[in-house]
């Protein structure tokens, strides 16, 4: 018999997790603050209370709105967690994860924190992955069940590392999207087809630029091995044109301004001959 699993939270993602587990043959118990959520889940056992849901399984998967809702939901069932594994897939910060891990330890439970790198429609499919941190033994003990959700990737025993990696990846995504949004706003201020611009120029350009990221990371970790091909002084001087052009076209440059300020600061502080890795250092020491 496959491992029984409890899923706490039946929002879009929680429902997808429960669906993937039942499809793989895991007896699945679910609980949601509002009864009757996700009526499409017909092969699950619906618990009336969190304590009932937790006591039904050795593996408890939590996917709620935020950290506050996690703490509120788990508290009434604290005495039921001894000897069980708590897997928290709620989006949160490293500090949230470490605090919940401490709470789980106090209840004599194993803890895994997870960052879901997928949208609900991808859960259970080959393109989904989940970053895990915390108890590696717990991951290995429940690898089969957790693998039905997405490809598991362990990033460290510090419970906060999955959230750190998750939010860092999302930061990169939103940074890319903000640049793309600005580019589309700028071009669509004239009679330029947004679709043609995106497909023929923007996506190929961004794809090519992604190839420079590993070198920035190496320069950050090991130090630059040679002169910058496009130093920060040159970039800062040219960056002004991005802001001016946006204003001239009636486009708000708000998404671009912070990077321009950071480049200018790098030059002022003597990093004009350096490369992008120097900007990372400025962010890490800001404030």
Beta strands, then each sheet from edge to edge (+ up, - down):
strand 1: 5-8
strand 2: 28-31
strand 3: 45-46
strand 4: 59-62
strand 5: 85-88
strand 6: 110-117
strand 7: 129-134
strand 8: 151-156
sheet 1: 3+ 2+ 1+ 4+ 5+ 6+ 7- 8-
end
